[in-house]
Amino acid sequence: MPGKKATPEKKGTRSGKRAPLKTPKVAKLAAGERATRRPRILVFMLAYNAEGTIESVFGRIPEALLTYDTSVLVIDDASPDSTYERAAAFQRDSTFPFPLTILRNPVNQGYGGNVKIGMHYAIENGFDVLCLIHADGQYAPEELPKLLVPLVEDDADVVFGSRMIHRADALRGGMPMYKWIGNQVLTWFENRVLGIDLSEFHTGLRLYSTGLLKRIPFDKNSQVFHFDTEIIIQMVAAEARIKEFPIPTFYGDEVSHVNGLVYAWNVAKQAILARAQRLNLCYQRKFDLSAGGREIGYRVPKTTFSTAHQWVVDAVPAGSRVLDIASADGLVSRALRDKGCHVTGLDLQPPEDGGRLDAFIETDIDAGLPVKPDDYDVTLLLDLVGHLREPEKFLDRLYRDSRPDQVIFATSGNIGFFANRLQLLFGFFNYGKRGILDPGHSRLFTFKSFRRIWEEAGFEIEQVTAVPAPFQVAFGDNSFSSFLAAINGLLVKLSKGLFGYRILIKARPRPTLDYLLQAAYQSSGVEPGP
């Protein structure tokens, strides 16, 4: 890596401090089974227009792999030349020491598509490790015994043969200067964006544990060459243990089928989108390795006390009786209790630690409230309205059950936030795990539409505030987050509809017509009647 002394073995670092992925490994066999069952290894050779090299590559697969239960698979991706015929003739006429399967796609699947088929084959046929090589001979199969060791000994989930640990050797091996520079620039960019430290993202000599492949949605990746970057992103998200080893570089007369500029654009775009997904700014299923689905309560539970939370807590008078509807995260209730407030929470499930609530009622809020809001001074509906099945009906009931002097605070994400508009500009509009487009939403609001749904239900809006984006959640509570929040605050003054991340309103129920009529009777000294 730049600025670091290269070592024979290089570990890829991982961002975050999540628990290691628990994946079935080759080495985790019982002692008796290990003695009788050799690890099953599949050497998978990608083939396209390789009629002049494929036979020599067969000869370069080292017999040292006979130590394991090794098989070889070739999938020709509908080559217009005689690649398949040459491979079939080799299988028929040679004394190849490994079981050999040769397949041909009837229709070209593209680089990524062909890799997917081979990975699926490895999983379906019970192999422990998949070794990916190329029929053009550019990546040395002679290195496979060395690269297999960490996988067989359960020291890695993925092993890459890297041409860039000793970067000068890549030039001596014939790598064109423009590719050498492009490889390093793209790798540097991907490392910075994804927060990892690989010497090369673009090697074609890759070894994967099939136990890990079973947990990776590789089938959702691209059909073309940036498949390799997408699966690295997935491996990082899965906390896979990645190791790199130096390999020699060889460039012969093979024809490259990669459009360099298109490839670079696709690689950079996927890295940026993956990072944006971590920040909950966009969503692609291929980069979501969680169990998925809507989590407890009516909102995705928060773990960071946000600006919107603080503004609400500051606005609630000390000692108030507070009804916190959809209180599952318990963050606001804790702060309100510190102000001497009496807090009752409602949600599908209680917070894990109780949230320091004075009372909690487990309920389906969509079905109606089990308490009367008019028994409280303040009602909180933080990030709730957009998650209800029928928010208009809910607000109608809330209005009928509230009294005119009651204060209501409500928040919602602003679908008009500039990041969402940029997504639309580039054709994206995807629900994610958190944020404005978390998967539990049934409604999305702008400042105008959020205000309107409350006013139409009978509430008077006393205050509308635009809350900046929660940069401290995305980047941590540091000076960089503070700087971004300050910039966002200035932009909000220019356009809250464009730069306000969250909408915060303070509302009161307008007096009902029945209340106003009774007040008119009382003021006039007239008894109610026909």
Secondary structure, DSSP 8 states (H G I E B T S, - for coil): -TTS---SSEE---SS---------TT---HHHHHH---EEEEEEEESS-TTTHHHHHHHS-GGGGGSEEEEEEEE---SSSHHHHHHHHHHHS--SS-EEEEE-SS--HHHHHHHHHHHHHHHTT-SEEEEEETTS-S-GGGHHHHHHHHHTTS-SEEEEESSTTHHHHHHTT--HHHHHHHHHHHHHHHHHHT---S-S--S-EEEEHHHHTTS-GGGS-SSTTHHHHHHHHHHHTT--EEEEE------S------HHHHHHHHHHHHHHHHHHHTTS---GGG--S--S--SSSS----S--HHHHHHHHHS-TT-EEEEES-TT-HHHHHHHHTT-EEEEEESS--TTGGG-SEEEE--GGG--SS-GGGSSEEEEET-GGGSSSHHHHHHHHHHTS-TT-EEEEEEEBTT-HHHHHHHHTT-----SSGGG-TT-S--B-HHHHHHHHHHTTEEEEEEEEE---HHHHH-SSHHHHHHHHHHHHHHHH-HHHH-SEEEEEEEE---HHHHHHHHHHHHT-----
